[in-house]
């Protein structure tokens, strides 16, 4: 129960501990705080260096001898050059479109497949489930996959960035486990009222499965946004490359966009600042969206994977 004094004062107290659980000692609390603090520092410190370096001038980077830890002479020249047009801006737009379209397509296929496999009376659901499970342990390999994509005429096409990795069997199994926990009586009552499978899925199953759908959507979106291998394998046109591949080229200094290359050669811009700025642009969408889905992770993953 909640402490009445805390309720009356407008503050919610933590739930009481079980009688068999000893309260933590001060040393234990201090140790937990130290470990969590070090873990947060290990995660945030590299990000801090990347962001500060991307906002540093060429003189500051030269004086630091590379990566900058203490911000001085803050400038947004690197971001202005990146967003002023050209290959980087085009690559960012391509990544956004591919991520949006790919995530929508993957979720549609995964939800429909998971719902069909979660209904025990669906046609051939056991054989289809065994076939999907087999693909988790056996694959044709890289060369047959490339030959298949090539024979379908998908090379130098954005479909090559979506179709070869459109569906994850693991995500389908998580969705299926969550759908199986939905009360069968609720679905039967909707069917008695005349609702078909599509209407039951859209108006009953999906609203009750918002947590797991949010988590799987994030998984697919991060996968598409971070993907670079398919583009390097199937795309030969430099103007079609997504942001991750352009970032790899900049970091490895293989090929810089024309405007940026000229600015770096003339000394107006630091190549290291450009590299860090592209990294920030690549990490920003994931860092912004993750906190909004974080609250669904525990319910979405545990309920779908463990109880299913």
N, C-alpha and C positions, 0 to 999 in steps of 0.2 A: 504494500500500500504506500501511498505518497504521504509524506509528512504533512500534517495539517498546518503547522506553523509556516512551512514553506509555501503551502497553497495559499494561505491567507496573506502572506507577504508578497505574493506574485512570483515567487521563485520556486522552481521545481527541483526537489531534492533527488539524488540518485536512489534507485531502488535498494532496499536493504540487502545485505549479503546473507547467504544461507548460514545456518547456525554452525555447520561443520567447516566453514571457510574462515580461516584466520585473516584479520585485517592486515594489509601490507605494512611492512615496517618503513621507517623513513629512509633507511639505506636502500631498500628495494625500490621505493618510489624514485629516489635519486638515481639509482642505476638505470631504471627504465627511461627516465628523462634524458640521461646522458646518452644512452644507446640510440634513442629516437632522434636526439639532437644531432648526433654524429651522422646518422643515416640521412637526415634532411640536408645536412651540410654537404655530404658527399654527392647528393643529387643536385642541389641548387648551386653549388660553387662552380661546376663546369658551365652551367647555363648562364650564370652571372658573367663569367669570363667571355663567353660567346657574345652575349648582348653588349657588354661594355666595349669589346673590340670592334664590333660592327658599328658602334657610335663614335669611334675614336678617329682623329685625324691622322694623316700620314706621318706627321712629325711625332705625334704621341706614340704611334706604333713603332716607328724607327727608334725612338728613345727607349722604349720598353724592350726592344730587341725581339719583338714578336707579339704574343698574346698580352693583352692589357688587363690588369686586375683592378687598378684604381682609376676611376673615370676622370679624365681631364680633356679639355677642349672638345666638348661634345658637339658632334656634327651629324646631320642626317644626309650627307652627300651620297653615301653608298645607297641608301634606300631611295633617294630621289633619282639616282641614275638607273637603279633597277626598275623602278615603277614608271619611268619616263617613256617606256615603249621598248620595242625590240624583242629579242629572243626570250629574255627572262619573263617579261610580262605575258608574252604569248604562251610560254610554257606553264605559267601559273594558271592562266585561263583554261588551258587544256587539262591540267590536273584537276581543276574544280569540276569541269564538265564530265570527265571520265569518272571521277569519284561519285558524283551525283547520279549519273546514269547507271554506272555499274552497281552501286549500292541498291538502287531501286530495283534493278533487274534481279540481283542476287537475293534480295529479301522476298521478292514476289515468288521466285522459284522455291526458295527454302521454306517459306511459310506454307505454300500449297503442298509441297512434298511432305513436310512434317505433319500437317493436318491429316493428309491421306494415310500416312503410316500410323498415326495415332488412333485411327478408327479400326477396331478389330475386324469389322465386317467388310472392309474395303477389298477390292479385287486384287489378289496377288500381293498383298502388302508384306507378307512374310518373305517371299522370294525377292521382292524389290529391296527390302531391308537387308537381307543377306548379301545381295549384290552391292549395295552401297557400302556395307561394312568391308567387303572384300577390297574395295578401292582404297581403303585406309591402309592396307598392308601391302598391296601389290599395285605397281604402276608400270606403264609401258616404257617409261624412260624419256630422256630429253630428246634424243634424235627422232624416235617415232612421233613424238608430240609435235616437233618442228615440221616434220614431213606432212603430218596431218593438217596443220595450220596452213602450210604452203599449198597443199593440194586443194584446200578449200578457198584459196585465193584471198586469204586474210592478211598476208604480209603487206606492210605499208598501209595498214588500215587500223583505225581505232578499235575496231571489233576485236583485234588481236590482244588488246589490253584488257578486255572484259571476258570474252567467252572462255579462254583456256582456264581461267581461275574463277569462274562465276559462282561456283557452288562449293561450300565446305561441308563435308559429311559430318564433321564434329558439330558444326552449328545446327545442322538438321536434327541431329540426335538430341541436342539440348532443347530445341524447340519442341520436338516430339515428346520428350519427357515432361515438359511443362504442360503441353496440351492434354496429355493423358491424365493429369491431375484434376482437370476440370470435371465437375460433376456430370456424369452421364445422364442423370435425371433431368438436369437443366437442358441438355441438348435434346433429349427425348420430348420434353414438354414443348420446346420450340418447334420440333418436327411435327408434333401433333397439331400445333397451331397453323401448320402449312408452310413453315419456313424450309427452304432448300439448303443444301450444303454451303453454297456460296454465302447466302444470307446468314446462316449460323456462324460461319467463319468470320464474316465481316462485323456483325452486330453483337456477337456473344463471345466467341473465342478470343478474338484480337483485343477487345477492350479489357478482358480479364487477364491478358498476357502482356500488358504494356511494359512490365519490368524486363522480361526476357527479350522482348522485341527491341527495346531500347539498347540493351547490351549487345545483342547480335548485330544490330544496325551499326553500332560503334565499331565492332570488330571488322565488319566488312568495309566501312568507310576508312578506317585506319589502314587496312590492308591495301585498298586501292590507292590511297594517298601516298603511301610509303613505297609502293611497288616501283621497281626500276628494271628488273631483269627481263620481263616480257618486252618492254619497250626497246631495250638494248638488243634483244634477240630478233624481234620482228619488224622494227622500224629502221629504215635506212635513211629517211629524209630527216635532216637536222631540224627543219621547221616544224616537225610533228612531235618532237620529243617533249615529254612532260617535265615538270619542275625538278623531280628527283634526278633525272638523267643530266639535266643542265647543271645541277648542283655538283654532281660527280665530275663533270668536265671542268668546272671552275676549281674545285678542290684539287683535282689532279693536274690542273693547269694544262689540259690538253688543248682546249680551244675556248677562248673568251669571246663573248658577243662583241660585235664590231665597235659599238660606242664605248663600251666598258674597256675594251682592249686599248683603244686610243687614249682614254682618260688615264689608264694605268701607266701607259708608256710615257705620257707627258708629265707624270708625277702629280697630277691633280687628285688622284685617288689611289688608295692602297689596295693591292690585290687581296691581302689578308682580310681587310674590312669588307670587301665584296663577298668573299667566301663566307664569312661569319654572318653577313646580312642575309644571304641566301639560306643559310641554315636556320636562321630565326624565322624567315618566311615559311620554311618547310615545317617547322615545329609549332608555329603559332596556332593553326587550326585545331590540331590535336590537343594542345594545352588549353584552348578556350572551351572546347566541347566536352572534354573529359569530366570536369567537375559537375556538369549538369546530369551526367549519366552515372556518376559514382554512386549515388544513393540506391540505384537499381542493381548494382553488381551483386550484392550478397543474396538478395531475393531471387534475382534472375538466374544466376549461375548455380547456386546451391539447390534451389527447388527443382530446376530443370535437370540437373545432372545427377543429384543424389536420389531424390524421390522417384524420378522417372525410371 
